[in-house]
């Protein structure tokens, strides 16, 4: 068994190179994670009826980079993240049988997402260096509010998602191809957006259920 294991990683073998590529990709994926901070909630003070409609607001509150050379990159990242959140959050809420109303129409609730910080980083540095070099960051402040009430939001929290804080696994990798390339394509802001959406869905769903409000999930295509 030991001889077989050693043969898989024998220097110069194509299989060894491919396994190292996959390991590097998986090490980067394993460094991704989203945490939720400053969770505050309170019951509604006006109507206790379950909400049927919701408005979505996406805002930018991120600070520009100190280095002017990085500002164009951040502006491009901001457009990407804003577009993704603007498209996917309404779809997410609609999947829970909430009517997402356009701006200008009065909703029962308003979900406001403020982009506080973002950085796409460098995939090459995440792979070959790690330890925070080139890491991706996405931080979003989220509030759920009753537009008819003038007091504090019903729900208030912030998500912090990052990729690339652990050691890189790419030392000595000759090429990023095949399975490794496919895995690495999941790295970066796309992963942070996915995880941020999951965190928002989890927190909003938990709040709805705590108030006795329905938060069902529509069946996916092909499900009964």
N, C-alpha and C positions, 0 to 999 in steps of 0.2 A: 504493500500500500504506500509506504514511504517513497519507494522508487517511482511509482506512478505519479505521486504528488510532485516530486521534484522534476519529473519530466515535463510537467505542464508549464513550469516556470524556467526551463532551461534557457540560458542566455542565447539570444539569436533566434529563438523559435517564434514563428508567427503567432502561435496560440498564446505564448507568454505576453507578447506585445498587446494582443487583443484583450486579454484578461486585465492587464494593467490599465488600459484605456477605460474599460468598464468600471474597474475599481475606483479610478479617479473620478469618473462621472458620479458614481454612487456616493463617494465621499462628499462631493459638493452638494448633492441633493440632501444628504443627511444633515448638512449644516443649516438647512433652511428651517425657519420656525417663526411663529407669530405669537406674541403675547398681548394680553389685554390689560390695560392699566386704568386706574381711577374710575372704577365702575360705581356710579351713583344712580339710584332709581327712587321713584316715589309713585304712589298711586295717583290717578287722575282726580282732579278736584271738581270737575264739572260733570260731564255725562259719564256714566258707567257702562253705556251701551258699547258693544264691540264695534271697533272702527271698521268701515267698509272701504274707505278710500285713503290714499296716502300720496303726498307729494314728495319729490326727491330733489334735493338741491346739492350740487357739487361745487365746492369753492376751493380756491387756492389761497393758502396762508403760508406757503413755504417761503423761506428767505433765499435770495439769490446767492450763489457761491461768491466767496471773496475774490477768487481769481476770475478775471473777465474771460479768460480762455475757456472756462467751464460753463459759462452761462448759456451758450447756444445749445450745448448738450442737455443741460437741465431743462431748457425750454422745450426741447423735443421730447424729453422724458415726460414732462408735465402734460403735453398734448396727448401722448400715448395713454398715460394713466387716467387722465380726465375723460377721454373718449371711452376707455374700457369701463370705468365706473358708471358713466352716464348711460351706457348701453346695457350693462349687465345687472346693475342694481334694480332697475324697474322690472326686468325679466324675472329676477329672483323674487321680488315681492309679488309679482303677478302669479308666480307659481304657488304662492300661499293664498290665493284667492282674494288678493287685495287689488282694488282698482287704482291704478297709478294715474293720477290726473295731471294734465299739463300745467305749466305756470299760468297764473291768472285765474285759475278755478279754485274754489275753496275746498281743501281736503279735510278729512277728519284728523289726520296726523301729518306731520312733516318730518321726514328723515333727512337730516343735514349732515353731509360728509365734507370735512375740511381737510384738504391735503396739507399736512404740517411739514413734512420733509420727504424728499425722495432723491434717490441716486441710483442710476443703473450700474455704476461701477465698471469693472473690467473683468470679463470672463477669463481672459488669459491669466490675470493675476490671481483670481480665485482658484484656478486649477493648479498653477505651478508654484504659487507662493502660499496662499492661505493666510491664516492668522489675522484676518481682517483686511488684508490687502485687496483692493478692488471690490470690496463687498457691496452688495445691493441693499438699499434701505428704502422702506416705504412706511411712513407713519401717517395715520389718518385719525382725526378727531370726529366722533360720531355723536349726534344728539337726536333723540326722538321727542318731539314736542307736540303739544296740543295748540294749534294756532289761535284758538279762542281764549286761551288762558295766558295771562301775562306773568306768571310765576316761572319758577325754574323748570327745565326740561323734565320729561318723564323718565328719560334714560340718558345717561351721559358717560361715555367711555372713550378710550383711545386705543388704537391698535398699533403695534410696532412689529414690523416684519422685516427679517434680514436673512441674507444668504452669504456665506463665505467667511464665517468667523473661526472656523476650525482649520487645521493644517491642510495645505494643498496636497493633492495626491498625484501630481503630474510629473514629478521628477523622473527624467529618463524616458518619457513616453515619446516615441518617434512620430506619431501622427494620430489625430483625432478622427477616427473613421468608424463606420459601422455602428455597432451597439453603443459605443462610447459617445459618438456624435449625437445619436438620437437621444441619449439620456441628458447630454449637456444642453440640448435645445430646450429643455424644460427649466433651465436655470435662468435667474435674473428677474426682472420686473414682472414678467408673466406669472412666475411662481408667487411673487409677493402679492400680486393682485388677486390670484386665486385664494390664497390663504387669508387675505384681508376680507374677502367676500364671505368666506366660511365663518370667520369670527363675527362679522356683522350679523349674518344669518343666525348664528347660535345665540348671540346676546339678545337680539330682537325677539327671536322665537321664545327664549326663556322668559322675557318680560311679558309677552302676550299671554303665555300659559300661566304666569303668576297672577295675572289679572282675570283669569278665567275666560280669556278671549281665544277664539279659534285661530290656529295657525297651521292649517292642513297643507299637505304637499300634494300637488296634482300628480297623477300617475304619468310616468314617462311613456313615450311612444312605444307601443308593443306590450305594455303592461295591462292587465285586466282592469 
